[in-house]
C-alpha cells in the first residue's frame, strides 16, 4: 500500500518494484567530472525516496560542496526506473532511478548538479519555442584482463570496420550488451565493430536531450558491467592505444518547433533551414570553449589529431568527415539534423549537451552567418589554404581548451558559476599534473641518448 501522496508515475514504479521482486534501489546521479555515483537503499524505502528524498553527504562528491555545507538531497525521477539486467535473478533484482540533486539549505535544485545544468539549457530552448532532440554514437574499446582482473590494453579481437566473426570475437559481448540495454528500455538501431582492433559502437535512437544524456550515463554503466561478465574491460577512454583511431561520441542534434523539424528546409540546397545554419554557426563560433567540456581529458587531445578520422578543423560539411560538423543525409524531413563529430565518450554528457545547446541557441539569437560548407578533405589542406578558407583549428591540448573556456562567456554561463569554477579548477590541476609527469615515451627516447 502507498500513502496516496505519490504521482501516477511514482505509483507505477512501486508496482514494478513489487512485480519484479526488486529488493534494492540504486539512486544514481553524476558528479561534475561525469562519474556516475549512486546511493543504495532497500526497495522498501522507495516511497520515502519519492516523498521526502534521500539525504547524502555532498562534501564527499568531487566538486559538489565544502564540508561545512554538506547535506544534499536526492529526488528520484520516476521516468528513469529500470531493472539492472546484470543484477536480476528469479528471486530478486536491483533497479536504478536517476536523481536530481537538491540543496537542502534552499530547497532549490543544486547549481552543481550536471543534470540540472542540462535542464537549464533545455528551459532556454523551450523559452525560444524549441524542443531539442539528440542521438550520440559512443564508441568504446574492449580489452582483456590480466590474471588479477586488472585492465590491459590487449584487444580480444583483430577485427576492423563492420567485420564479422571470427575476426570480431566480441560480437557475443555486443549481443549481450544490446539485450541488457533493451531490457532497460533502450531502442537499439545498430551495432558494429569499429575501425580499430577491439573498438565497437552501439547506436540507440533519437530522444529528447535529457533522456539522451541519461541514456549515455546508463550506456556506459551497462557496457562496463556486461563486459566484466565476459572477463573483459570496457573503456570509454578516447585514445587508449597510440597511432590508431580513438573513440568518439558523434552527437546528432535537431530542434523541433510546433511538432515540425525546425532544421529542415525543402528549398535549401542542403535541406537545412536558416535556423539550422545559425545553430551550426553558434557551435562553430564557440567550438574551442566547448571542447574543454566535450573533450575534457588530457587523453582527449591524443585523439584530436589529423589522420585518424577525428575532426580538428572548425568547419562544416555535407559530405566529408574531416569537418567539425557534418550534415548527414536525411531520408525524411523529420530526420534533418547536424552531427557534431568532436565530442568524445569521456565527457560528462549533461555538460557537453548543455554546452552544445547554448552555443547553438546563441547562434540563433545572434543571427550568426554560417560559413559555406567545405566539401574537400581538409586534412589535405596546408596552412595557407586553411587560412584562405578561414578555417581555424581546435585547441591542441587540455590547457588551451580551458583557456578558451575561460574566455567564452556564453559557455561559462551555460555551465553556471558553481560548475564552471569547479570544472576549471579540476581541469587546471589535471593538466598541471600531466605537464610535470614523465612518460614512458620520454624514457624510451631520451634516457640512453643523453
C-alpha positions, 0 to 999 in steps of 0.5 A: 500500500502507498500513502496516496501522496505519490504521482501516477508515475511514482505509483507505477514504479512501486508496482514494478518494484513489487512485480519484479521482486526488486529488493534494492534501489540504486539512486544514481546521479553524476558528479561534475567530472561525469562519474556516475555515483549512486546511493543504495537503499532497500526497495522498501524505502522507495516511497520515502525516496519519492516523498521526502528524498534521500539525504547524502553527504555532498562534501564527499562528491568531487566538486559538489560542496565544502564540508561545512555545507554538506547535506544534499538531497536526492529526488528520484525521477520516476521516468528513469526506473529500470531493472539492472539486467546484470543484477536480476535473478528469479528471486530478486533484482536491483533497479536504478532511478536517476536523481536530481540533486537538491540543496537542502539549505534552499530547497532549490535544485543544486547549481552543481548538479550536471543534470540540472545544468542540462535542464537549464539549457533545455528551459532556454530552448523551450523559452525560444519555442524549441524542443531539442532532440539528440542521438550520440554514437559512443564508441568504446574499446574492449580489452582483456584482463590480466590474471588479477582482473586488472585492465590491459590494453590487449584487444580480444579481437583483430577485427576492423570496420563492420567485420564479422566473426571470427575476426570480431570475437566480441560480437557475443559481448555486443549481443549481450550488451544490446539485450541488457540495454533493451531490457532497460528500455533502450531502442537499439538501431545498430551495432558494429565493430569499429575501425580499430582492433577491439573498438565497437559502437552501439547506436540507440535512437533519437530522444529528447536531450535529457533522456539522451544524456541519461541514456549515455550515463546508463550506456556506459554503466551497462557496457562496463558491467556486461563486459566484466561478465565476459572477463573483459574491460570496457573503456570509454577512454578516447585514445587508449592505444597510440597511432590508431583511431580513438573513440568518439561520441558523434552527437546528432542534434535537431530542434523541433518547433510546433511538432515540425523539424525546425532544421529542415528546409525543402528549398535549401540546397542542403535541406537545412533551414536558416535556423539550422545554419545559425545553430551550426554557426553558434557551435562553430563560433564557440567550438574551442570553449566547448571542447574543454567540456566535450573533450575534457581529458588530457587523453582527449587531445591524443585523439584530436589529431589529423589522420585518424578520422577525428575532426580538428578543423572548425568547419562544416560539411555535407559530405566529408568527415574531416569537418567539425560538423557534418550534415548527414543525409536525411531520408525524411524531413523529420530526420534533418539534423547536424552531427557534431563529430568532436565530442568524445565518450569521456565527457560528462554528457549533461555538460557537453549537451548543455554546452552544445545547446547554448552555443547553438541557441546563441547562434540563433539569437545572434543571427550568426552567418554560417560559413559555406560548407567545405566539401574537400578533405581538409586534412589535405589542406596546408596552412595557407589554404586553411587560412584562405578558407578561414578555417581555424583549428581546435585547441591542441591540448587540455590547457588551451581548451580551458583557456578558451573556456575561460574566455567564452562567456556564453559557455561559462554561463551555460555551465553556471558559476558553481560548475564552471569554477569547479570544472576549471579548477579540476581541469587546471590541476589535471593538466598541471599534473600531466605537464610535470609527469614523465612518460614512458615515451620520454624514457624510451627516447631520451634516457640512453641518448643523453 
